[in-house]
């Protein structure tokens, strides 16, 4: 029977749980995954969970207790067996005999490795002793908004007592580590009947004898805190001091955001190029439009998981929501001093709180940017990180709302915040991150991206680290293509490249999805093979519209965005060997392709000063997987060469110097060469045709 909760989701499926039998590790992973699905309970990468089992020691064959706990850098919502660490519980507890105090915390993390039972373990996290020093079989350490609101209230200990009486313990703020584990152990010894512990300014620990009991305990504690806060909000009336700024209508907000985001991205990328995310949810608007925004935002966040991803505080834009953003230089002039001040204040924060062994100062640009009346932007190294930063700041907003409703919100002291942000263990974790891919931090828009050559190009760009916006005239084809990617890699936009308003909308969607555009790949195309006598004016106009006009419109709007960003960029046009080589029954198509090629040269000459490179990739004979060859085009080419349609692939392979069949993936490699390898090349034609001597451009 499903349990009734108002403020959390009860997701336990008894049938699923029974299928796992008595496998306590599997049940712990199941509990972790369903807890991680509810962002009110914990956000991506936040919190950790554990269980303890009896196993046979492979060295002594004796039964020993082993603790299985989420490893460093994992996410409980997606946690699998490979993401956990298995440690001898007794060995971990014996570390108390060698612990020498707070100054010994970093050394203790290295000693966790001496406690490893499972040799396939993920690296143990800093929170490992918090689980190991408590005796319970199943433990949850979570960061629910409601609990952090209680933990961040100025009278947190008294509020904890008011909500739960003697059934919950309370431990004041302390940086995670071995000593915090000792404080939890002490709290339990002094209060043996408690069901959980509130960590000041941090989060929650709950437990149970079984995975299900632990799950229910967590949900019930969070529900009780949520009910308490909801009652306080109702009693207090206005939230965040009431509304100060009125939101623009939804469509206007998105248009404003799309206009401004490339500028913000360029400024936020002064040291490292960033990917963006935008949200204008009701929760965000309530906060950013409030009277208390200017008081609360500079205070910073409280939970370490929050500010590690959002920076200690956001940048608030002083632009009016009704401001005309069309004059780029004027708006840029208003934004640059705001970014400059933020960077300077971050530098002061670093210099004031750094230690002799602190890592070098990191990127001083803001992660969270607030535009009252419009919405909230976040910028980070990739889409997932930017999105997660936004989600964490939404959690922080919920915490502020709750704490303010209870009494008053308190944030971590700046020195405590710095010591976590620049913790040597945190720096070591950053240094272990895998090397970024060649196209990471870059955004591409690909026309005709739902199939054929366009889809192959998108696949290649994504594989090399880029974010890609697929455009196509077919909604169904876009939907089908999107299913082959994860949500943080690719976005889609219906786009008719012959219509300026359709292109405008596609670019707006691209900017809102990822913050801007760095690569414009014009791959949309069609082919008509007819003699001069058979070529109708409608054929000619269609080819000119899709291939030439579409390329012009895509470049025009793309360059506008690239210049706003000031980050340079790439335009790659997919033309054809037919733009260079004369052949029969090809007057419309060949002329359009030649126009594409020369437009590329003209734009390369014009845009070089802006570091926008413009190049052409010339395919030939891409039959397999190419939608151009569906329909009359293949019949026309077969007729021109006096062969059957079925013989076209072999015909095209035989006529090139390498005797190779050209695939869509080959064209994609040509595009990657332009945008990812040939960094000092512009105005060029790369032939991907197996070698056609009559198509050599020089």
C-alpha positions in Angstrom: 0.0 0.0 0.0 1.4 3.4 -1.0 2.1 5.7 1.9 0.7 9.3 1.9 3.3 12.1 1.8 2.6 15.7 0.7 6.2 17.1 0.5 8.2 14.1 -0.7 7.6 11.3 -3.2 7.1 7.8 -1.9 8.7 5.7 -4.6 9.3 2.4 -2.9 8.0 -0.5 -5.1 7.5 -3.6 -2.9 7.5 -5.8 -6.0 10.8 -4.4 -7.1 12.3 -4.7 -3.6 11.2 -8.3 -3.2 12.8 -9.2 -6.5 16.1 -8.2 -4.9 15.7 -10.8 -2.2 17.9 -10.5 0.8 20.7 -8.8 -1.1 21.3 -5.8 1.3 23.7 -4.0 -1.0 21.1 -4.2 -3.9 18.4 -2.9 -1.6 20.7 -0.1 -0.4 21.4 0.9 -4.0 17.7 0.7 -4.8 16.9 3.0 -1.8 19.6 5.4 -3.0 18.3 5.6 -6.5 14.7 6.4 -5.5 15.8 9.0 -2.9 17.9 10.6 -5.6 14.9 10.9 -8.0 13.3 13.6 -5.7 15.3 16.9 -5.9 13.5 18.1 -2.7 15.4 15.3 -0.9 18.8 15.7 -2.4 20.3 17.1 -5.6 22.7 15.6 -8.2 25.8 14.5 -6.5 24.5 15.5 -3.1 24.4 13.4 0.1 25.4 9.7 0.5 24.0 6.5 1.6 25.3 3.2 3.1 24.6 -0.2 4.4 26.5 -2.8 6.5 26.6 -6.5 5.8 28.4 -9.6 7.2 30.9 -11.0 4.7 33.7 -13.6 4.8 37.2 -12.2 5.1 39.1 -13.6 2.1 42.3 -13.8 4.2 41.0 -15.4 7.3 37.7 -16.9 6.2 36.1 -15.3 9.3 32.9 -13.4 9.2 33.4 -9.6 9.3 31.2 -6.6 9.1 31.7 -4.6 5.9 30.3 -1.1 5.2 29.2 -0.3 1.7 29.0 3.4 1.1 28.7 5.8 -1.9 32.2 6.6 -3.2 33.8 9.9 -3.9 32.1 12.1 -6.6 29.1 9.8 -7.1 25.4 10.5 -7.3 22.9 8.5 -5.3 20.2 8.9 -8.0 22.3 7.0 -10.5 24.4 5.0 -8.0 25.5 1.5 -9.1 27.7 -1.2 -7.6 30.7 0.3 -9.4 30.2 3.6 -7.6 30.4 2.4 -4.0 33.3 1.5 -1.6 33.4 -1.5 0.6 35.4 -1.1 3.8 36.1 -3.3 6.9 34.0 -1.5 9.6 36.2 -2.5 12.5 39.3 -1.2 10.7 37.6 2.1 10.0 36.6 2.5 13.7 40.1 1.6 14.8 41.3 4.7 13.1 40.1 6.5 16.2 43.3 5.2 17.8 45.6 7.1 15.4 43.5 10.2 14.8 45.3 13.3 16.1 42.7 16.0 15.8 41.2 18.5 13.3 44.6 19.2 11.8 44.9 15.5 10.9 41.8 15.3 8.7 43.5 15.2 5.4 45.8 12.4 6.5 42.8 10.3 7.6 41.4 10.2 4.2 44.5 8.5 2.9 44.1 5.9 5.7 40.6 5.0 4.5 42.3 3.0 1.8 43.9 0.7 4.4 40.3 -0.2 5.4 39.3 -1.4 2.0 37.6 -4.8 1.8 36.4 -4.8 -1.8 39.3 -4.3 -4.1 37.0 -3.0 -6.8 35.9 -0.1 -4.5 35.4 3.4 -5.7 37.6 5.9 -3.8 36.0 6.4 -0.3 34.6 9.9 0.2 35.3 12.3 3.1 31.9 11.3 4.6 33.0 7.7 5.0 33.6 7.9 8.8 30.3 9.6 9.4 28.6 6.4 8.3 31.2 4.0 9.8 31.2 5.4 13.3 27.5 5.0 13.6 26.3 1.4 14.4 23.2 1.2 12.1 22.8 -1.2 9.3 21.4 1.3 6.8 22.1 5.0 6.9 21.1 8.0 4.8 22.9 11.3 4.7 20.7 13.7 2.7 20.5 17.4 2.0 16.7 18.1 1.8 15.7 21.7 1.4 13.4 21.6 4.4 16.1 20.1 6.7 18.8 22.5 5.6 16.3 25.3 6.2 16.0 24.1 9.8 19.8 23.6 9.9 20.5 27.1 8.6 18.0 28.9 10.8 19.7 31.2 13.4 18.1 29.2 16.3 18.5 25.8 14.6 19.0 23.7 17.7 15.9 25.1 19.4 13.9 24.6 16.2 15.0 21.0 16.0 13.8 20.4 19.5 10.5 22.2 18.7 9.8 20.0 15.7 10.9 16.6 16.9 11.3 16.8 20.6 13.8 14.4 22.0 13.7 12.1 18.9 16.3 14.0 16.9 19.8 14.9 17.8 21.6 18.1 16.7 25.3 18.7 16.0 26.6 22.2 15.2 28.3 23.1 11.9 31.6 21.4 11.3 33.5 20.7 8.1 32.9 17.0 7.0 35.6 14.7 8.1 36.7 12.2 10.7 36.0 14.5 13.6 32.5 15.2 12.5 32.0 11.4 12.6 33.2 11.4 16.2 30.6 14.2 17.0 27.8 12.1 15.5 29.0 9.1 17.5 29.0 11.3 20.7 25.5 12.7 19.9 24.1 9.2 19.6 25.8 8.0 22.9 24.3 10.9 24.7 20.9 10.4 23.0 20.5 6.7 22.4 16.8 6.8 21.4 17.0 9.4 18.6 16.0 8.5 15.0 18.3 10.9 13.3 20.7 13.9 13.6 20.4 17.4 12.2 23.8 18.8 11.1 23.9 22.6 11.6 24.0 24.4 8.2 24.5 21.1 6.5 21.9 18.4 6.3 20.5 15.2 7.9 21.5 11.8 9.1 18.8 9.1 9.4 18.9 5.3 9.8 17.2 2.0 10.1 17.7 -1.7 10.5 16.5 -2.4 7.0 16.7 -0.5 3.8 12.9 0.1 3.9 12.9 1.3 7.5 15.8 3.7 6.7 13.9 5.0 3.7 10.7 5.5 5.6 12.6 7.2 8.5 14.2 9.6 6.0 10.9 10.5 4.4 9.0 10.9 7.7 11.6 13.2 9.1 11.7 15.3 5.9 7.9 15.4 5.8 7.7 16.6 9.4 10.1 19.5 8.7 8.3 20.4 5.5 5.0 20.6 7.3 6.5 22.8 10.0 7.9 25.2 7.4 4.7 25.3 5.4 2.8 26.2 8.5 5.3 29.0 9.3 5.1 30.3 5.7 1.3 30.5 6.0 1.5 32.2 9.4 4.0 34.8 8.1 2.2 35.7 4.9 4.7 37.4 2.6 7.7 35.5 1.5 11.1 37.2 1.1 9.6 40.5 2.1 7.1 40.6 -0.7 7.5 41.4 -4.4 9.6 44.3 -5.5 9.9 43.7 -9.3 7.1 42.4 -11.5 7.9 39.5 -13.9 7.7 40.0 -17.6 5.2 37.7 -19.4 6.7 34.3 -20.1 7.4 34.8 -23.8 9.0 38.2 -23.2 11.2 36.7 -20.5 12.6 34.1 -22.9 13.2 36.7 -25.6 15.1 38.9 -23.2 17.1 35.9 -22.0 18.0 34.8 -25.5 19.1 38.4 -26.4 21.2 38.8 -23.3 22.7 35.3 -22.8 25.4 35.5 -25.5 26.7 38.7 -23.9 26.7 37.1 -20.4 28.3 34.0 -21.7 31.1 36.0 -23.3 31.8 37.8 -20.1 31.5 34.7 -17.9 34.1 33.1 -20.3 36.8 35.6 -19.8 39.1 32.9 -18.4 37.5 29.6 -19.5 34.7 29.2 -22.1 31.4 28.3 -20.5 28.1 26.6 -21.4 24.9 28.2 -20.1 21.6 27.3 -18.6 18.5 29.4 -18.1 15.5 29.0 -15.8 12.5 31.2 -14.9 10.6 28.9 -12.7 8.0 30.2 -10.2 10.4 29.5 -7.4 13.2 31.5 -9.0 11.0 34.4 -9.9 9.5 34.7 -6.4 13.1 35.0 -5.0 14.7 37.2 -7.7 11.8 39.6 -7.8 11.6 40.0 -4.0 12.4 42.8 -1.6 14.9 40.7 0.3 17.0 39.6 -2.7 19.6 42.3 -2.2 20.0 41.3 1.5 19.9 37.5 1.1 21.9 36.9 -2.1 25.2 38.4 -0.9 25.0 36.3 2.3 25.8 33.2 0.2 24.6 29.7 0.6 24.9 27.5 3.7 25.2 23.9 2.6 28.7 23.0 1.2 27.1 21.0 -1.6 25.4 24.2 -2.7 28.2 26.7 -2.8 30.8 24.3 -4.2 28.6 24.3 -7.3 27.2 27.9 -7.3 30.1 29.9 -5.9 29.6 31.6 -2.6 27.2 34.2 -4.0 25.5 35.2 -7.3 25.9 38.3 -9.5 22.7 40.4 -9.6 22.2 42.4 -12.8 21.1 46.0 -12.3 19.4 46.1 -15.7 15.7 47.0 -15.8 13.6 44.1 -17.0 12.1 46.4 -19.7 15.5 47.5 -20.8 16.0 47.6 -24.6 18.7 45.1 -25.2 19.1 45.7 -29.0 22.1 48.1 -28.6 24.8 45.5 -27.8 27.6 48.0 -27.1 25.4 50.0 -24.7 24.3 46.9 -22.8 27.9 45.6 -22.8 29.0 48.9 -21.3 26.5 48.4 -18.4 27.5 44.7 -17.8 31.3 45.0 -17.9 31.5 47.0 -14.6 29.2 44.5 -12.8 31.4 41.6 -13.9 34.6 43.5 -13.1 33.3 44.3 -9.6 32.3 40.6 -9.0 35.8 39.4 -10.1 37.5 41.9 -7.9 35.4 41.0 -4.8 36.1 37.3 -5.5 39.8 38.0 -5.6 39.5 39.9 -2.3 37.6 36.9 -0.8 40.5 34.6 -1.9 43.3 36.9 -0.7 41.6 37.5 2.7 41.0 33.8 3.5 43.7 31.9 1.7 46.3 29.8 3.6 50.0 29.2 2.8 49.1 25.9 1.0 45.9 27.0 -0.6 45.5 26.1 -4.3 45.8 29.0 -6.8 42.7 31.1 -7.2 40.2 29.6 -9.5 38.1 31.3 -12.2 36.6 34.5 -10.5 33.6 34.8 -12.8 30.1 34.2 -11.4 28.3 30.9 -11.9 24.8 32.2 -11.0 23.6 35.4 -12.6 20.2 36.9 -11.6 18.1 39.2 -13.8 15.1 40.4 -11.8 11.9 40.2 -13.7 13.4 37.8 -16.3 15.1 34.8 -14.7 18.3 33.1 -13.6 21.4 32.1 -15.7 24.1 29.7 -14.7 27.4 29.1 -16.5 29.8 26.2 -16.1 32.2 23.9 -18.0 29.4 21.8 -19.5 25.6 21.7 -19.7 25.2 19.2 -16.9 27.3 21.2 -14.5 25.5 24.4 -15.4 22.1 22.8 -15.0 23.1 21.2 -11.7 24.4 24.5 -10.4 21.1 26.1 -11.2 19.2 23.3 -9.5 21.5 23.6 -6.4 20.8 27.4 -6.3 17.1 26.6 -6.4 17.7 24.4 -3.4 19.4 27.3 -1.7 16.4 29.5 -2.5 14.1 27.0 -0.8 16.5 26.9 2.2 16.4 30.7 2.5 12.6 30.7 2.2 12.3 28.1 4.9 14.9 29.6 7.3 13.4 33.1 6.9 10.0 31.7 7.6 11.2 29.9 10.7 13.3 32.8 12.1 16.2 34.2 10.1 18.5 32.6 7.5 22.2 32.2 8.4 25.0 31.3 5.9 28.4 29.9 6.6 31.1 32.3 7.7 33.3 33.2 4.8 36.4 31.5 6.2 34.5 28.2 6.6 33.2 28.5 3.1 36.7 29.2 1.7 38.2 26.3 3.6 35.8 24.0 1.9 36.0 25.6 -1.5 39.8 25.5 -1.5 40.2 22.3 0.6 43.2 20.4 -0.7 41.1 17.3 -0.9 38.6 19.1 -3.1 41.5 20.3 -5.2 42.8 16.7 -5.5 39.3 15.6 -6.7 39.3 18.3 -9.3 42.8 17.3 -10.5 41.5 13.7 -10.9 38.8 14.8 -13.3 39.3 13.3 -16.8 40.8 15.5 -19.5 38.2 17.5 -21.4 37.4 16.5 -25.0 38.5 18.7 -28.0 35.1 20.3 -28.5 34.0 20.6 -24.9 32.6 24.0 -23.9 31.5 24.6 -27.4 28.0 24.7 -29.0 27.1 23.8 -32.5 23.8 24.3 -34.5 23.4 21.8 -37.3 20.8 22.2 -40.0 19.3 19.1 -41.5 20.5 17.4 -38.3 17.8 14.8 -37.8 19.2 12.4 -40.4 21.8 11.5 -43.0 24.9 13.6 -43.1 23.5 16.1 -40.6 22.9 13.4 -38.0 26.4 11.9 -38.6 27.9 15.4 -38.0 26.0 15.8 -34.8 27.1 12.4 -33.6 30.7 13.2 -34.2 30.5 16.7 -32.6 28.8 15.2 -29.5 31.4 12.4 -29.3 34.1 15.0 -29.3 32.5 16.9 -26.4 30.3 19.6 -28.1 26.7 20.5 -27.3 24.6 20.4 -30.4 21.3 21.9 -31.5 19.7 19.7 -34.2 17.4 21.6 -36.6 15.2 20.1 -39.1 11.8 20.7 -40.8 10.5 17.4 -39.5 9.3 17.3 -35.9 9.0 13.5 -35.9 12.5 13.1 -37.3 13.9 15.4 -34.6 12.1 13.5 -31.9 13.5 10.2 -33.1 17.1 11.7 -33.4 16.9 13.2 -29.9 16.3 9.8 -28.3 19.8 8.8 -29.3 21.4 11.4 -26.9 21.3 12.2 -23.3 19.5 15.4 -22.2 22.6 17.5 -21.5 24.2 16.8 -24.9 21.6 17.9 -27.5 18.6 20.1 -28.0 16.3 20.4 -31.0 14.6 23.1 -32.9 12.2 22.9 -35.9 13.7 25.1 -38.5 12.9 25.9 -42.1 16.1 27.4 -43.4 14.3 29.3 -46.1 12.5 31.5 -43.6 14.3 34.1 -41.5 11.7 34.0 -38.7 12.1 30.3 -38.4 15.9 30.6 -38.2 15.5 33.4 -35.6 13.4 31.1 -33.4 15.8 28.2 -33.8 18.8 30.3 -32.7 16.8 31.6 -29.7 16.1 28.0 -28.6 19.8 27.2 -29.1 20.9 30.1 -26.9 18.4 29.3 -24.2 19.5 25.7 -24.2 23.3 26.2 -24.1 24.0 30.0 -23.7 25.2 30.8 -27.2 26.5 29.3 -30.5 30.1 28.7 -31.5 29.7 26.5 -34.6 27.2 26.8 -37.5 27.1 23.7 -39.7 24.8 24.2 -42.7 24.0 20.6 -43.8 20.4 21.0 -44.8 20.0 20.1 -48.4 18.2 18.5 -51.3 19.2 17.5 -54.8 17.4 17.9 -58.1 19.1 16.3 -61.2 17.6 17.6 -64.4 18.7 18.9 -67.8 18.3 22.6 -68.6 15.2 21.9 -70.6 13.6 19.9 -67.7 14.6 22.3 -64.9 11.6 24.3 -63.8 11.8 27.8 -62.2 10.4 26.2 -59.1 13.3 23.7 -59.0 15.8 26.5 -59.4 14.2 28.6 -56.6 14.0 25.7 -54.2 17.6 24.8 -54.6 18.7 28.4 -54.2 16.4 28.9 -51.2 17.5 25.8 -49.2 21.2 25.7 -50.1 22.2 29.4 -50.7 19.6 31.5 -49.0 19.5 29.1 -46.0 23.3 29.3 -45.7 23.2 33.1 -45.9 20.5 33.4 -43.2 22.2 30.9 -40.9 25.5 32.6 -41.2 24.0 36.1 -40.7 22.2 35.2 -37.4 25.0 33.0 -36.2 27.6 35.7 -36.7 25.5 38.1 -34.8 25.6 35.8 -31.8 29.3 35.0 -32.1 30.2 38.7 -32.2 28.1 39.3 -29.0 30.1 36.5 -27.3 33.4 37.7 -28.5 34.7 34.1 -28.5 35.3 33.6 -32.2 33.6 30.7 -33.9 33.3 28.4 -36.9 31.0 28.2 -39.9 31.2 25.0 -42.0 29.1 24.7 -45.1 28.4 21.3 -46.6 28.6 21.9 -50.3 29.5 19.3 -53.0 32.0 18.3 -55.6 29.4 19.4 -58.1 30.2 23.0 -57.2 33.6 22.6 -58.7 33.0 20.0 -61.5 30.8 20.4 -64.5 28.5 17.6 -65.3 25.3 16.8 -67.2 21.7 17.3 -65.9 23.0 19.4 -63.0 22.5 23.1 -63.7 20.3 23.9 -60.7 22.2 21.9 -58.1 25.7 22.6 -59.3 25.1 26.3 -59.5 23.7 26.4 -56.0 26.6 24.5 -54.7 29.1 26.8 -56.4 27.3 29.7 -54.8 27.7 28.0 -51.4 31.4 27.6 -51.9 32.0 31.2 -53.0 29.9 32.6 -50.2 32.2 30.7 -47.8 35.2 32.4 -49.3 33.6 35.8 -49.1 32.6 35.3 -45.4 36.1 34.0 -44.5 37.6 37.1 -45.9 35.1 39.3 -44.0 35.1 37.6 -40.6 38.7 36.8 -40.0 39.2 39.8 -37.7 36.5 38.4 -35.4 38.3 35.0 -35.4 35.3 33.4 -37.1 36.6 30.8 -39.4 34.5 29.8 -42.5 35.2 26.6 -44.4 33.6 24.2 -46.8 33.4 20.4 -46.8 32.7 18.9 -50.2 31.2 15.4 -50.2 30.7 13.3 -53.3 28.6 10.2 -53.8 27.4 9.8 -50.2 24.6 7.3 -51.0 24.5 5.1 -47.9 22.6 6.7 -45.1 22.0 10.0 -47.0 18.4 11.2 -47.5 19.4 13.2 -50.6 19.4 9.9 -52.4 15.9 9.1 -51.6 13.6 9.7 -54.5 14.2 11.2 -58.0 17.8 12.4 -57.4 19.2 8.9 -57.5 17.2 8.0 -60.6 18.5 11.2 -62.2 22.1 10.5 -61.5 21.8 6.9 -62.6 20.2 8.1 -65.9 23.0 10.6 -66.4 25.6 7.9 -66.0 23.7 5.3 -68.0 23.5 2.8 -65.1 20.9 1.3 -62.7 20.2 2.9 -59.4 21.4 -0.2 -57.5 24.8 0.2 -59.1 25.3 3.8 -58.0 27.4 3.1 -54.8 29.8 0.9 -56.7 29.9 3.4 -59.5 30.9 6.3 -57.2 33.4 4.1 -55.4 35.1 3.0 -58.6 35.5 6.5 -60.0 37.4 8.0 -57.0 41.2 7.6 -56.7 41.0 5.6 -53.4 38.2 3.4 -54.7 36.3 4.0 -51.4 32.6 4.3 -50.7 32.0 7.6 -48.9 29.8 7.5 -45.8 28.1 10.2 -43.8 30.6 9.6 -41.0 33.4 10.6 -43.4 31.8 14.0 -43.9 31.4 14.3 -40.2 35.2 13.7 -39.8 35.8 16.5 -42.4 33.7 18.9 -40.3 35.5 17.9 -37.1 38.8 18.6 -38.9 37.6 22.1 -39.6 36.3 22.9 -36.1 38.5 20.8 -33.9 41.9 20.4 -35.6 42.6 23.1 -38.2 42.6 26.0 -35.8 44.4 28.4 -38.2 42.5 27.5 -41.3 39.8 29.5 -43.0 38.4 30.0 -46.5 39.3 26.4 -47.4 37.6 23.5 -49.1 38.0 20.1 -47.8 37.1 17.4 -50.3 35.7 14.2 -48.8 35.2 12.3 -52.0 37.8 9.5 -52.1 39.9 11.7 -54.4 38.4 13.2 -57.6 41.2 14.8 -59.7 38.8 17.0 -61.6 37.5 18.4 -58.2 40.9 19.4 -56.9 40.4 23.1 -55.9 44.0 24.1 -56.8 
